[in-house]
Amino acid sequence: MLDAAEKIKAHEKAELKSDAMTIAPGKIETKDLKLGTQTNTKDIAIGDPAATAGAWNLAGSKFDNLKIGDANYDGNVTVAGPKFAGNTDIETKKRVTLSGNNMVGEPDGDAATKDLTITADSAQLPATSDELKVNKLTLNLKGGLDLGSAVSRESLTSSSAAWVRRRTSLSVIRTTH
């Protein structure tokens, strides 16, 4: 078990890997942050641990770039309502699910939003009542895309591209084999 109750400050890069991790709000500060599990098949949950048991809480942590998982990671990733400080890249061989209000960038308005890239088999975007605020959303998916209830569900083929209007952000969605 990794318990980050005290501040972790790295000038360039911090890599944290643990199957059970407790991160106190605002305790990580670095340029590049990489998070993963020791067991490649263990699911990862990001958000409020009070709402989701075992979730990693990144609220108030400062980083320029966040990487969750990698090309060998084979578990699901659930992201429920966090505000990420910097550009965020989530990679898994399975599914990424976004729910609740998610923001990538500083909470100082639209001018400070950052990029979100998801590389996975499939992904689910938040529902209409929720908000996804990003500068640029890039989805590299081998399988399906669930647009939540915000847009009519339609099947996207591997060669198709779609523009989706979600709140104030215009996002490019593409699928690849």
N, C-alpha and C positions, 0 to 999 in steps of 0.2 A: 504494500500500500504506500503510495506517495502522498504525503500531506504537505501542501504548500501553504502553510499558515503564516509563514514569514515571507518577506519580500524576496523574490528571485530576480536579480538584476544582472543581465549579461550585456556587454557592450555591443556585440555583433549578433550572436546566435545562441538560442537555447533549444534543446531537444529533450522532451519529456516523454518517456514511454513507461506505462504501467497499466495493468488490468484494472486496478482500483486507484482512483486519483481524487483527492479533495483539493480544490483550488479556492482559497479565500478570495473574495472580490478585491480587485486592484493590486494583487500581489505579484504580478509578472510584468517585467519591463525589459524589452529587448528589441532589436531591429527585426530579426527573423525568429519566429517561434514555430517549432514543429511538434505536433502532438500525435501520439499513437499508442497502441496497446502492445504488450509483450506477446499476447496470443493473437495472431492475425485474424482469427474468426470471431473475436469478441466484439459485440456491438459497442458503438460510441454514442453517447448522448451529450449534447452541448445545451446548456440552459441553466435554469434555476433548480438546484437540487431539492428544494422544498416542494417543487411541482413534479419533478421527475427524479426518482431515486437513482443515485449514482451519476447524475449529470455533472459535467465539468462546468464550473461557473467562471466565465472569462470577463464578467462585468468589471469595468474599471481598469482592466489590464491594458498595458500600452505596448503596441508592436506595429511595425510597418507592414509586415507580411506574415500571414498565418498559413501553415500547411497542416491539414488534418488527414491522416492516413497516407498511403502511397500506392504505387502500382501493384504491390504484393498484398495489400490489405484486403481481406475477404470477409468483412463484417458490414452490417448496416450502420448508417450514420443518421441520427435524428438531431435536428437543430430546431430548438423550440424557443423562439423569441429573444435571442441574444442581440447585443449590439457589439459587433466586432470593430476594433480600433483601426485595422488596416486591411489591405488587400487580402482576400481569403481564397484559398484553394483547397477543395475537398476532393479526395480521390479514394475510390473503393471499387472492388469488382462487383459489389452488390448495389443496394438502393440507398439514396439520400432523400430524406423527408424533411421539408421545411414547414414549420407551423408557427402560428403566432405572428407577432410583429418582429421582423428581422431587419437590421440595418447594418450595412457594411460601411464603415467610415466613422468619423467623429460625429457626435450628436449635435453639431452646431448648424445643421441645415443641409440642404441639398448640395451646396457647393463643395462640401467636404466628403461626399460619398466616395467610396472606393469600389474596386472591382471584385466580383465573385465568380469563380470558375468551379464548376462541378464536373468531374470525370467519373462516370459510374455506369452500371448496367442500366439503371432507371432512376428517375427522380420524380418527386411530387412537390409542386409549388404550393405556397399557402393559399387558404381559402379567400373568397372575396372580402370577408369581414376583416381579414388580416392585411398587413402591409409588408411588402418586400422593397426596401430602399437600397439601391445599388447604383453605381455609376454605369457599369457595364456587366451584364450577366452573360456568361458563356457556358453552355451546356454541351458536353461531349458525351453522348449517351449511345450505348450499344443496343439498348432495348427501348422500353417505353417511356413516355412522358405523361404524367398526370398534371394537368394544368389547374388542379383544384376546382372549385366551383366558379371561378372568375370568368372562364371562357368555355364555350361549348367544347366538349371533349371530341377530338378528332384524331385519327391515327396519322402520325407523321412517319413517312418512309425514310429510309437511310439517305436518300438524295434530296429530301425536301428541306426547306428553310422557312421559318415563320417569324413574323414580327408580332410581338404581343405587347399590348398596352396594359401595364399594371400600375395603377395609381399614377405617380408622376414620372416613373422611369420607363423608358423605351428599351426593350431588351431583345437581343438576337438569340434565337434558339436554333440549334442545329443538332442533328443526330448523325452519327457515323458508325460504320461497322468496325 
